[in-house]
Amino acid sequence: MPGIQVTGSHGDDASQRGSGTVLALIVLMAAAVLLAGTAFAANLLGASSKATSAADMAALAAASARLEETDDFCIAARAVTDDYGARMTGCRPDGEDVIVTVSVSPGLRALPDVDRSARAGPRECA
C-alpha cells in the first residue's frame, strides 16, 4: 500500500547504528581481561610449583651434606636452588634438620615473588 510508512524500534533508526560495534568491543575486552587473568594465575601457579620443588630438593641436599658432617651444607642447598632458577633466601640448622627458604620470581612485575620453605633431616627407622 502506497503512502504507509512503518517506524519503530526495528526500523531504519539512526540511533541504533554502531551498537553492534560497541557490543563487539565489550565482548572482546571481557575476553582479554579473562585471558590476562588466566595468564597471571598460570604464571603464579608455575612459580609456586617451582619454588616448592626447589625448596624441597635444596633441603634434602643440605640435610644429606650435613649428615656427611660437612659444614658447607648450605652451599649444597644453594647449588640446587641455582639449578632450579630459584634464589635461596635462607638456610639454617634446626636440631638435626635443615630448613631452606627459597624465592622464585613469576616473571611478571605485577606479581609478587613466591617464597617457600622446606625442612629435611634424618629420620629414625622403626
PyMOL CGO cylinders between C-alpha atoms (Angstrom):
from pymol import cmd
from pymol.cgo import CYLINDER

trace = [
    CYLINDER, 0.00, 0.00, 0.00, 1.50, 3.21, -1.10, 0.3, 1, 1, 1, 1, 1, 1,
    CYLINDER, 1.50, 3.21, -1.10, 1.76, 6.01, 1.44, 0.3, 1, 1, 1, 1, 1, 1,
    CYLINDER, 1.76, 6.01, 1.44, 2.16, 3.80, 4.53, 0.3, 1, 1, 1, 1, 1, 1,
    CYLINDER, 2.16, 3.80, 4.53, 5.36, 4.28, 6.45, 0.3, 1, 1, 1, 1, 1, 1,
    CYLINDER, 5.36, 4.28, 6.45, 6.38, 1.83, 9.19, 0.3, 1, 1, 1, 1, 1, 1,
    CYLINDER, 6.38, 1.83, 9.19, 8.51, 3.19, 12.04, 0.3, 1, 1, 1, 1, 1, 1,
    CYLINDER, 8.51, 3.19, 12.04, 9.56, 1.73, 15.34, 0.3, 1, 1, 1, 1, 1, 1,
    CYLINDER, 9.56, 1.73, 15.34, 12.47, 0.02, 17.07, 0.3, 1, 1, 1, 1, 1, 1,
    CYLINDER, 12.47, 0.02, 17.07, 13.11, -2.30, 14.11, 0.3, 1, 1, 1, 1, 1, 1,
    CYLINDER, 13.11, -2.30, 14.11, 13.04, 0.43, 11.54, 0.3, 1, 1, 1, 1, 1, 1,
    CYLINDER, 13.04, 0.43, 11.54, 15.94, 2.28, 9.98, 0.3, 1, 1, 1, 1, 1, 1,
    CYLINDER, 15.94, 2.28, 9.98, 16.56, 4.29, 13.15, 0.3, 1, 1, 1, 1, 1, 1,
    CYLINDER, 16.56, 4.29, 13.15, 19.87, 6.21, 13.15, 0.3, 1, 1, 1, 1, 1, 1,
    CYLINDER, 19.87, 6.21, 13.15, 20.22, 5.83, 16.93, 0.3, 1, 1, 1, 1, 1, 1,
    CYLINDER, 20.22, 5.83, 16.93, 20.85, 2.07, 16.54, 0.3, 1, 1, 1, 1, 1, 1,
    CYLINDER, 20.85, 2.07, 16.54, 23.77, 2.43, 14.13, 0.3, 1, 1, 1, 1, 1, 1,
    CYLINDER, 23.77, 2.43, 14.13, 27.09, 1.31, 15.62, 0.3, 1, 1, 1, 1, 1, 1,
    CYLINDER, 27.09, 1.31, 15.62, 25.55, -0.51, 18.59, 0.3, 1, 1, 1, 1, 1, 1,
    CYLINDER, 25.55, -0.51, 18.59, 26.83, -3.85, 17.25, 0.3, 1, 1, 1, 1, 1, 1,
    CYLINDER, 26.83, -3.85, 17.25, 30.36, -2.44, 17.16, 0.3, 1, 1, 1, 1, 1, 1,
    CYLINDER, 30.36, -2.44, 17.16, 30.14, -1.32, 20.78, 0.3, 1, 1, 1, 1, 1, 1,
    CYLINDER, 30.14, -1.32, 20.78, 28.81, -4.72, 21.83, 0.3, 1, 1, 1, 1, 1, 1,
    CYLINDER, 28.81, -4.72, 21.83, 31.61, -6.49, 19.95, 0.3, 1, 1, 1, 1, 1, 1,
    CYLINDER, 31.61, -6.49, 19.95, 34.20, -4.28, 21.66, 0.3, 1, 1, 1, 1, 1, 1,
    CYLINDER, 34.20, -4.28, 21.66, 32.73, -5.06, 25.08, 0.3, 1, 1, 1, 1, 1, 1,
    CYLINDER, 32.73, -5.06, 25.08, 32.85, -8.79, 24.36, 0.3, 1, 1, 1, 1, 1, 1,
    CYLINDER, 32.85, -8.79, 24.36, 36.47, -8.53, 23.13, 0.3, 1, 1, 1, 1, 1, 1,
    CYLINDER, 36.47, -8.53, 23.13, 37.51, -6.53, 26.21, 0.3, 1, 1, 1, 1, 1, 1,
    CYLINDER, 37.51, -6.53, 26.21, 35.90, -9.08, 28.53, 0.3, 1, 1, 1, 1, 1, 1,
    CYLINDER, 35.90, -9.08, 28.53, 37.71, -11.89, 26.72, 0.3, 1, 1, 1, 1, 1, 1,
    CYLINDER, 37.71, -11.89, 26.72, 41.02, -10.01, 27.00, 0.3, 1, 1, 1, 1, 1, 1,
    CYLINDER, 41.02, -10.01, 27.00, 40.54, -9.48, 30.75, 0.3, 1, 1, 1, 1, 1, 1,
    CYLINDER, 40.54, -9.48, 30.75, 39.73, -13.18, 31.25, 0.3, 1, 1, 1, 1, 1, 1,
    CYLINDER, 39.73, -13.18, 31.25, 42.74, -14.21, 29.19, 0.3, 1, 1, 1, 1, 1, 1,
    CYLINDER, 42.74, -14.21, 29.19, 45.06, -11.90, 31.13, 0.3, 1, 1, 1, 1, 1, 1,
    CYLINDER, 45.06, -11.90, 31.13, 43.68, -13.19, 34.44, 0.3, 1, 1, 1, 1, 1, 1,
    CYLINDER, 43.68, -13.19, 34.44, 44.25, -16.77, 33.34, 0.3, 1, 1, 1, 1, 1, 1,
    CYLINDER, 44.25, -16.77, 33.34, 47.81, -15.96, 32.26, 0.3, 1, 1, 1, 1, 1, 1,
    CYLINDER, 47.81, -15.96, 32.26, 48.56, -14.32, 35.62, 0.3, 1, 1, 1, 1, 1, 1,
    CYLINDER, 48.56, -14.32, 35.62, 47.12, -17.29, 37.53, 0.3, 1, 1, 1, 1, 1, 1,
    CYLINDER, 47.12, -17.29, 37.53, 49.04, -19.83, 35.43, 0.3, 1, 1, 1, 1, 1, 1,
    CYLINDER, 49.04, -19.83, 35.43, 52.27, -17.89, 35.85, 0.3, 1, 1, 1, 1, 1, 1,
    CYLINDER, 52.27, -17.89, 35.85, 51.80, -17.68, 39.62, 0.3, 1, 1, 1, 1, 1, 1,
    CYLINDER, 51.80, -17.68, 39.62, 50.94, -21.37, 39.85, 0.3, 1, 1, 1, 1, 1, 1,
    CYLINDER, 50.94, -21.37, 39.85, 54.05, -22.30, 37.87, 0.3, 1, 1, 1, 1, 1, 1,
    CYLINDER, 54.05, -22.30, 37.87, 56.27, -20.16, 40.11, 0.3, 1, 1, 1, 1, 1, 1,
    CYLINDER, 56.27, -20.16, 40.11, 54.69, -21.69, 43.21, 0.3, 1, 1, 1, 1, 1, 1,
    CYLINDER, 54.69, -21.69, 43.21, 55.37, -25.21, 41.97, 0.3, 1, 1, 1, 1, 1, 1,
    CYLINDER, 55.37, -25.21, 41.97, 58.93, -24.30, 41.03, 0.3, 1, 1, 1, 1, 1, 1,
    CYLINDER, 58.93, -24.30, 41.03, 59.57, -22.74, 44.45, 0.3, 1, 1, 1, 1, 1, 1,
    CYLINDER, 59.57, -22.74, 44.45, 58.16, -25.75, 46.29, 0.3, 1, 1, 1, 1, 1, 1,
    CYLINDER, 58.16, -25.75, 46.29, 60.29, -28.19, 44.29, 0.3, 1, 1, 1, 1, 1, 1,
    CYLINDER, 60.29, -28.19, 44.29, 63.41, -26.08, 44.69, 0.3, 1, 1, 1, 1, 1, 1,
    CYLINDER, 63.41, -26.08, 44.69, 62.93, -25.76, 48.46, 0.3, 1, 1, 1, 1, 1, 1,
    CYLINDER, 62.93, -25.76, 48.46, 62.28, -29.49, 48.88, 0.3, 1, 1, 1, 1, 1, 1,
    CYLINDER, 62.28, -29.49, 48.88, 65.28, -30.58, 46.83, 0.3, 1, 1, 1, 1, 1, 1,
    CYLINDER, 65.28, -30.58, 46.83, 67.60, -27.98, 48.37, 0.3, 1, 1, 1, 1, 1, 1,
    CYLINDER, 67.60, -27.98, 48.37, 66.60, -29.05, 51.89, 0.3, 1, 1, 1, 1, 1, 1,
    CYLINDER, 66.60, -29.05, 51.89, 67.28, -32.69, 51.01, 0.3, 1, 1, 1, 1, 1, 1,
    CYLINDER, 67.28, -32.69, 51.01, 70.69, -31.78, 49.55, 0.3, 1, 1, 1, 1, 1, 1,
    CYLINDER, 70.69, -31.78, 49.55, 71.58, -29.72, 52.63, 0.3, 1, 1, 1, 1, 1, 1,
    CYLINDER, 71.58, -29.72, 52.63, 70.44, -32.46, 55.03, 0.3, 1, 1, 1, 1, 1, 1,
    CYLINDER, 70.44, -32.46, 55.03, 72.43, -35.05, 53.10, 0.3, 1, 1, 1, 1, 1, 1,
    CYLINDER, 72.43, -35.05, 53.10, 75.56, -32.88, 53.19, 0.3, 1, 1, 1, 1, 1, 1,
    CYLINDER, 75.56, -32.88, 53.19, 75.03, -32.23, 56.89, 0.3, 1, 1, 1, 1, 1, 1,
    CYLINDER, 75.03, -32.23, 56.89, 74.77, -35.97, 57.61, 0.3, 1, 1, 1, 1, 1, 1,
    CYLINDER, 74.77, -35.97, 57.61, 78.16, -36.34, 55.98, 0.3, 1, 1, 1, 1, 1, 1,
    CYLINDER, 78.16, -36.34, 55.98, 79.29, -33.82, 58.60, 0.3, 1, 1, 1, 1, 1, 1,
    CYLINDER, 79.29, -33.82, 58.60, 80.04, -31.16, 56.04, 0.3, 1, 1, 1, 1, 1, 1,
    CYLINDER, 80.04, -31.16, 56.04, 79.96, -27.63, 57.42, 0.3, 1, 1, 1, 1, 1, 1,
    CYLINDER, 79.96, -27.63, 57.42, 79.13, -26.29, 53.97, 0.3, 1, 1, 1, 1, 1, 1,
    CYLINDER, 79.13, -26.29, 53.97, 75.66, -27.83, 53.79, 0.3, 1, 1, 1, 1, 1, 1,
    CYLINDER, 75.66, -27.83, 53.79, 74.14, -24.51, 52.70, 0.3, 1, 1, 1, 1, 1, 1,
    CYLINDER, 74.14, -24.51, 52.70, 76.47, -24.48, 49.68, 0.3, 1, 1, 1, 1, 1, 1,
    CYLINDER, 76.47, -24.48, 49.68, 74.88, -27.76, 48.58, 0.3, 1, 1, 1, 1, 1, 1,
    CYLINDER, 74.88, -27.76, 48.58, 71.43, -26.19, 49.00, 0.3, 1, 1, 1, 1, 1, 1,
    CYLINDER, 71.43, -26.19, 49.00, 72.43, -23.11, 47.01, 0.3, 1, 1, 1, 1, 1, 1,
    CYLINDER, 72.43, -23.11, 47.01, 73.71, -25.27, 44.14, 0.3, 1, 1, 1, 1, 1, 1,
    CYLINDER, 73.71, -25.27, 44.14, 70.31, -26.94, 43.91, 0.3, 1, 1, 1, 1, 1, 1,
    CYLINDER, 70.31, -26.94, 43.91, 68.36, -23.68, 44.06, 0.3, 1, 1, 1, 1, 1, 1,
    CYLINDER, 68.36, -23.68, 44.06, 70.61, -22.22, 41.36, 0.3, 1, 1, 1, 1, 1, 1,
    CYLINDER, 70.61, -22.22, 41.36, 69.87, -25.24, 39.15, 0.3, 1, 1, 1, 1, 1, 1,
    CYLINDER, 69.87, -25.24, 39.15, 66.14, -24.62, 39.64, 0.3, 1, 1, 1, 1, 1, 1,
    CYLINDER, 66.14, -24.62, 39.64, 66.46, -20.94, 38.82, 0.3, 1, 1, 1, 1, 1, 1,
    CYLINDER, 66.46, -20.94, 38.82, 65.39, -20.00, 42.35, 0.3, 1, 1, 1, 1, 1, 1,
    CYLINDER, 65.39, -20.00, 42.35, 67.05, -17.70, 44.87, 0.3, 1, 1, 1, 1, 1, 1,
    CYLINDER, 67.05, -17.70, 44.87, 67.94, -19.14, 48.27, 0.3, 1, 1, 1, 1, 1, 1,
    CYLINDER, 67.94, -19.14, 48.27, 66.92, -16.64, 50.94, 0.3, 1, 1, 1, 1, 1, 1,
    CYLINDER, 66.92, -16.64, 50.94, 67.63, -18.76, 54.00, 0.3, 1, 1, 1, 1, 1, 1,
    CYLINDER, 67.63, -18.76, 54.00, 69.42, -21.88, 55.15, 0.3, 1, 1, 1, 1, 1, 1,
    CYLINDER, 69.42, -21.88, 55.15, 69.73, -22.78, 58.80, 0.3, 1, 1, 1, 1, 1, 1,
    CYLINDER, 69.73, -22.78, 58.80, 70.06, -25.81, 61.00, 0.3, 1, 1, 1, 1, 1, 1,
    CYLINDER, 70.06, -25.81, 61.00, 67.23, -26.69, 63.37, 0.3, 1, 1, 1, 1, 1, 1,
    CYLINDER, 67.23, -26.69, 63.37, 68.36, -29.52, 65.61, 0.3, 1, 1, 1, 1, 1, 1,
    CYLINDER, 68.36, -29.52, 65.61, 69.33, -32.32, 63.26, 0.3, 1, 1, 1, 1, 1, 1,
    CYLINDER, 69.33, -32.32, 63.26, 67.19, -30.87, 60.48, 0.3, 1, 1, 1, 1, 1, 1,
    CYLINDER, 67.19, -30.87, 60.48, 67.93, -28.16, 57.94, 0.3, 1, 1, 1, 1, 1, 1,
    CYLINDER, 67.93, -28.16, 57.94, 65.41, -25.51, 56.91, 0.3, 1, 1, 1, 1, 1, 1,
    CYLINDER, 65.41, -25.51, 56.91, 65.85, -23.94, 53.48, 0.3, 1, 1, 1, 1, 1, 1,
    CYLINDER, 65.85, -23.94, 53.48, 63.84, -20.96, 52.22, 0.3, 1, 1, 1, 1, 1, 1,
    CYLINDER, 63.84, -20.96, 52.22, 63.73, -20.02, 48.54, 0.3, 1, 1, 1, 1, 1, 1,
    CYLINDER, 63.73, -20.02, 48.54, 62.15, -17.30, 46.44, 0.3, 1, 1, 1, 1, 1, 1,
    CYLINDER, 62.15, -17.30, 46.44, 61.03, -17.52, 42.82, 0.3, 1, 1, 1, 1, 1, 1,
    CYLINDER, 61.03, -17.52, 42.82, 60.01, -14.61, 40.63, 0.3, 1, 1, 1, 1, 1, 1,
    CYLINDER, 60.01, -14.61, 40.63, 56.95, -15.36, 38.49, 0.3, 1, 1, 1, 1, 1, 1,
    CYLINDER, 56.95, -15.36, 38.49, 58.46, -13.31, 35.68, 0.3, 1, 1, 1, 1, 1, 1,
    CYLINDER, 58.46, -13.31, 35.68, 55.79, -10.61, 35.67, 0.3, 1, 1, 1, 1, 1, 1,
    CYLINDER, 55.79, -10.61, 35.67, 56.38, -7.37, 37.55, 0.3, 1, 1, 1, 1, 1, 1,
    CYLINDER, 56.38, -7.37, 37.55, 52.74, -7.19, 38.56, 0.3, 1, 1, 1, 1, 1, 1,
    CYLINDER, 52.74, -7.19, 38.56, 53.05, -10.43, 40.55, 0.3, 1, 1, 1, 1, 1, 1,
    CYLINDER, 53.05, -10.43, 40.55, 54.93, -10.81, 43.83, 0.3, 1, 1, 1, 1, 1, 1,
    CYLINDER, 54.93, -10.81, 43.83, 57.78, -13.28, 44.33, 0.3, 1, 1, 1, 1, 1, 1,
    CYLINDER, 57.78, -13.28, 44.33, 56.78, -16.70, 45.64, 0.3, 1, 1, 1, 1, 1, 1,
    CYLINDER, 56.78, -16.70, 45.64, 58.55, -17.83, 48.83, 0.3, 1, 1, 1, 1, 1, 1,
    CYLINDER, 58.55, -17.83, 48.83, 58.62, -21.42, 50.06, 0.3, 1, 1, 1, 1, 1, 1,
    CYLINDER, 58.62, -21.42, 50.06, 60.42, -23.22, 52.90, 0.3, 1, 1, 1, 1, 1, 1,
    CYLINDER, 60.42, -23.22, 52.90, 61.23, -26.89, 53.35, 0.3, 1, 1, 1, 1, 1, 1,
    CYLINDER, 61.23, -26.89, 53.35, 62.68, -28.94, 56.18, 0.3, 1, 1, 1, 1, 1, 1,
    CYLINDER, 62.68, -28.94, 56.18, 64.72, -32.11, 55.85, 0.3, 1, 1, 1, 1, 1, 1,
    CYLINDER, 64.72, -32.11, 55.85, 66.76, -34.21, 58.19, 0.3, 1, 1, 1, 1, 1, 1,
    CYLINDER, 66.76, -34.21, 58.19, 67.45, -37.71, 59.42, 0.3, 1, 1, 1, 1, 1, 1,
    CYLINDER, 67.45, -37.71, 59.42, 64.59, -39.91, 60.48, 0.3, 1, 1, 1, 1, 1, 1,
    CYLINDER, 64.59, -39.91, 60.48, 64.93, -42.97, 62.62, 0.3, 1, 1, 1, 1, 1, 1,
    CYLINDER, 64.93, -42.97, 62.62, 63.72, -46.19, 61.08, 0.3, 1, 1, 1, 1, 1, 1,
    CYLINDER, 63.72, -46.19, 61.08, 61.21, -48.09, 63.17, 0.3, 1, 1, 1, 1, 1, 1,
]
cmd.load_cgo(trace, "trace")
